[in-house]
Amino acid sequence: MFRPIRRKDRAMPGDDCLKVLREASTGVLALSGDDGYPYAVPINYVFSDGKLYFHSAAEGHKIDALRRCDKASFCITDRDRVCPENYTTHYRSVIAFGRIRLLEDEREKHRALMLLADKYCAQMGHASHEKIIGAEMPAVAVLEMHLEHLTGKRHPQAGE
């Protein structure tokens, strides 16, 4: 079902792929958009318990696309250094494939939003997180991506 990496010499081991998912801050979520056009959007996320979590407005292109088709891919470029003298780029990237569901259960939504807040706003503390999440949760959609396939590639000299 999923294609193997063509450049096997650049494939990253699974543990390295998971490390990138845990540590990077932004990726690009790709969905099947309007009229069959791909829809790719940069987005913050958190990786926990083998799943990716995103937050979104409760309405819009992303939500409409997910209601039509739950399949998605998520790409992270963790390192990217152009080396013009060698006509190459030193990079490290991961692509996750899976299915996304909208979280409906308030406890699941709250947990995912706390994970996101802890990742991006840890210095604000849990009391602040609770206040903001409580005020914003009714207008926020929370997406959970169950991973079905994960690949990673790197240029061998990407600083590792």
Disulfide bonds with the S-S distance in Angstrom:
none
